[in-house]
Amino acid sequence: MANIPRRVWLVRHGQTDWNRAGRYQSHTDRPLTDYGRRQARALALYFAGRKVEAVIHSGLTRTASIARAIVGARALPCLSSEDWREASHGVWEGLTYAEVMQRYPEDAANRFADPLNNAPAGGESLADMAERVMAAWRRLGYSHPGQRIVVVTHATPIQVVLCMLTGVPLRDHWRWRIDLGSVTAIDGYPGATIVRTVNLVPR
């Protein structure tokens, strides 16, 4: 089972105020709302009875808070990796969709026509983000062979991993629904991976 994690749970962070307001949010560090903290408790309960050997998060408060809740009182490594962050939204950061369309209509038209290769000004294309996320995914096998690990990340990185493992074109990543506070589970076997669960939201 060398260089293959036994299981990887990909967890999307809980709700922030920008999620609630419908604002583009990538690298800006926003804390969890009261509802987001309830999601953290639900996730902690979900993982309390499961064997976990390491927890990784993207280094932002909204993912680190979830990671710490999952670790709880257990003596588990809790590691940070910026490679699991959301694609940078550049000048769109903090804006709503309506504000983006009003302020950057040409930028938005280019981005939505070809998100794989186009990015908001100062931001990151889907292709660039996918390259770093899949590099991080491959590193899991070398750093945690045979282990059961939780990665607390963001919606698009989870969608990218699912696309790459199932052959769905990256430009169709949005077809995978990944809710706030959700769990996606992937099992590793020699020569293959199995998607066990997608977008399970513990209550």
C-alpha positions as CSV (number, residue, x, y, z in Angstrom):
1,M,0.0,0.0,0.0
2,A,3.1,2.2,-0.4
3,N,2.5,5.8,-1.5
4,I,-1.3,5.6,-1.2
5,P,-3.4,7.0,1.7
6,R,-5.9,4.4,2.9
7,R,-8.7,7.1,3.0
8,V,-8.8,10.8,2.5
9,W,-11.7,12.8,3.7
10,L,-12.0,16.2,1.9
11,V,-13.9,18.6,4.1
12,R,-15.2,22.0,3.1
13,H,-14.9,24.7,5.7
14,G,-17.9,26.1,7.6
15,Q,-19.9,29.3,6.9
16,T,-18.3,32.7,7.1
17,D,-20.0,36.1,6.9
18,W,-18.8,36.5,3.3
19,N,-20.4,33.1,2.4
20,R,-23.6,34.3,3.9
21,A,-23.5,37.5,2.0
22,G,-22.6,35.8,-1.3
23,R,-19.2,37.5,-1.6
24,Y,-16.2,36.0,-3.6
25,Q,-13.9,34.7,-1.0
26,S,-10.5,33.0,-1.5
27,H,-7.4,34.1,0.4
28,T,-9.1,36.6,2.7
29,D,-9.1,35.3,6.3
30,R,-12.7,35.5,7.5
31,P,-13.8,33.7,10.7
32,L,-16.7,31.3,11.1
33,T,-20.2,32.6,11.8
34,D,-22.3,31.1,14.7
35,Y,-23.7,28.7,12.1
36,G,-20.2,27.9,10.9
37,R,-19.2,27.0,14.5
38,R,-22.2,24.7,14.7
39,Q,-21.0,23.1,11.5
40,A,-17.6,22.6,13.2
41,R,-19.2,20.9,16.1
42,A,-21.2,18.6,13.8
43,L,-18.0,17.7,11.9
44,A,-16.2,17.0,15.2
45,L,-18.9,14.6,16.2
46,Y,-18.9,12.9,12.8
47,F,-15.1,12.2,13.0
48,A,-15.1,11.5,16.8
49,G,-15.7,7.8,16.2
50,R,-13.6,7.4,13.1
51,K,-9.9,6.5,12.9
52,V,-8.0,9.6,11.8
53,E,-4.2,9.8,11.7
54,A,-3.6,13.3,10.5
55,V,-5.5,16.5,9.7
56,I,-4.4,19.1,7.2
57,H,-5.9,22.5,6.6
58,S,-5.3,25.4,4.2
59,G,-3.9,27.8,6.8
60,L,-6.9,30.1,7.0
61,T,-9.1,30.6,10.1
62,R,-12.2,29.1,8.6
63,T,-10.3,25.8,7.8
64,A,-8.0,25.8,10.8
65,S,-11.1,26.1,13.1
66,I,-12.7,23.1,11.6
67,A,-9.4,21.1,11.7
68,R,-8.9,21.9,15.4
69,A,-12.5,20.8,16.1
70,I,-11.9,17.5,14.3
71,V,-8.7,16.9,16.2
72,G,-10.3,17.7,19.5
73,A,-8.4,16.1,22.4
74,R,-6.7,13.5,20.2
75,A,-2.9,13.6,19.8
76,L,-3.0,14.0,16.0
77,P,-0.8,16.0,13.7
78,C,-2.6,19.2,12.6
79,L,-0.8,20.5,9.6
80,S,-1.1,23.6,7.4
81,S,-0.7,23.7,3.6
82,E,-1.5,26.7,1.5
83,D,-1.7,24.5,-1.6
84,W,-5.2,23.5,-0.5
85,R,-6.5,27.1,-0.7
86,E,-9.3,28.3,-3.0
87,A,-8.4,29.8,-6.4
88,S,-7.5,33.4,-5.9
89,H,-10.2,35.8,-7.0
90,G,-7.9,38.7,-7.5
91,V,-9.8,42.0,-7.8
92,W,-13.1,40.2,-7.3
93,E,-12.3,39.3,-3.7
94,G,-14.9,40.5,-1.4
95,L,-17.4,41.5,-4.1
96,T,-20.8,40.0,-4.9
97,Y,-21.6,38.6,-8.4
98,A,-23.6,41.8,-9.1
99,E,-20.7,44.0,-8.1
100,V,-18.3,42.1,-10.3
101,M,-20.6,42.3,-13.3
102,Q,-21.0,46.1,-12.7
103,R,-17.3,46.9,-12.1
104,Y,-15.5,44.3,-14.3
105,P,-17.9,43.2,-17.1
106,E,-15.2,42.4,-19.7
107,D,-13.1,40.6,-17.1
108,A,-16.1,38.6,-16.1
109,A,-17.1,37.7,-19.6
110,N,-13.6,36.3,-20.3
111,R,-13.5,34.4,-17.1
112,F,-16.9,32.8,-17.5
113,A,-16.3,32.0,-21.1
114,D,-13.1,30.0,-20.3
115,P,-12.5,29.6,-16.6
116,L,-9.9,27.0,-17.3
117,N,-7.5,29.5,-18.8
118,N,-8.8,32.9,-17.7
119,A,-8.6,34.5,-14.3
120,P,-9.9,37.6,-12.7
121,A,-7.3,40.4,-12.8
122,G,-4.7,39.6,-10.3
123,G,-6.3,36.2,-9.7
124,E,-5.7,32.6,-10.6
125,S,-7.1,30.4,-13.4
126,L,-8.7,27.1,-12.8
127,A,-5.9,25.4,-14.6
128,D,-3.2,27.0,-12.4
129,M,-5.2,26.2,-9.2
130,A,-5.7,22.6,-10.4
131,E,-2.0,22.1,-10.9
132,R,-1.1,23.0,-7.3
133,V,-4.0,21.1,-5.8
134,M,-3.2,17.9,-7.7
135,A,0.5,18.3,-6.7
136,A,-0.7,18.5,-3.1
137,W,-3.0,15.5,-3.6
138,R,0.0,13.4,-4.9
139,R,2.1,14.4,-2.0
140,L,-0.4,13.0,0.4
141,G,0.6,9.5,-0.8
142,Y,4.2,10.1,0.1
143,S,3.7,11.9,3.4
144,H,0.8,9.7,4.7
145,P,1.1,6.2,3.0
146,G,-1.6,3.8,4.2
147,Q,-3.0,6.4,6.6
148,R,-6.5,7.9,7.1
149,I,-6.3,11.7,6.8
150,V,-8.7,14.6,6.8
151,V,-8.0,17.7,4.5
152,V,-10.0,20.8,5.4
153,T,-10.1,22.9,2.3
154,H,-12.5,24.8,0.0
155,A,-15.1,23.9,-2.6
156,T,-13.1,24.2,-5.8
157,P,-10.1,22.1,-4.7
158,I,-12.5,19.3,-3.8
159,Q,-14.2,19.6,-7.2
160,V,-10.8,19.5,-8.9
161,V,-9.8,16.3,-7.2
162,L,-13.1,14.7,-8.0
163,C,-12.8,15.7,-11.7
164,M,-9.3,14.4,-11.9
165,L,-10.2,11.0,-10.3
166,T,-13.3,10.4,-12.3
167,G,-12.4,11.9,-15.7
168,V,-14.9,14.7,-15.6
169,P,-13.5,17.7,-17.6
170,L,-12.2,20.4,-15.4
171,R,-14.4,23.0,-17.0
172,D,-17.4,21.1,-15.7
173,H,-16.1,21.2,-12.1
174,W,-19.2,23.1,-11.0
175,R,-21.3,20.0,-11.6
176,W,-20.0,18.6,-8.3
177,R,-22.1,20.2,-5.5
178,I,-19.9,20.8,-2.5
179,D,-21.7,22.5,0.4
180,L,-20.3,24.3,3.4
181,G,-19.4,21.9,6.2
182,S,-19.6,18.8,3.8
183,V,-17.5,15.7,3.7
184,T,-16.2,13.9,0.6
185,A,-14.5,10.5,1.2
186,I,-12.0,8.8,-1.2
187,D,-10.5,5.4,-0.6
188,G,-7.0,4.5,-2.0
189,Y,-6.1,1.1,-3.4
190,P,-3.0,0.0,-5.4
191,G,-3.6,1.4,-8.9
192,A,-7.0,2.9,-8.2
193,T,-9.1,5.2,-6.1
194,I,-12.8,4.8,-5.1
195,V,-15.0,7.8,-4.4
196,R,-17.0,6.6,-1.4
197,T,-19.0,9.7,-0.4
198,V,-19.6,13.1,-2.0
199,N,-21.0,16.2,-0.2
200,L,-22.3,14.5,3.0
201,V,-23.3,17.2,5.4
202,P,-23.3,16.0,9.1
203,R,-26.1,17.4,11.2
